[in-house]
């Protein structure tokens, strides 16, 4: 199972998400959206995925985002 976490360590919820995975010794690929290539990948997902419809309607950003084997969730 491949897990990617899109976010920024500037946000406490992203830090908490990463800490929970680390605590459980679950490897993740952290996609730091402060890096341009990761931000572009995140924005492509945000622009296309229905999971973001409500987030965008409410003016939110929607991070951290977890990508698990091609599916997306905000639950960690």
Beta strands, then each sheet from edge to edge (+ up, - down):
strand 1: 3-7
strand 2: 29-32
strand 3: 65-68
strand 4: 71-73
sheet 1: 2+ 1+ 3- 4+
end
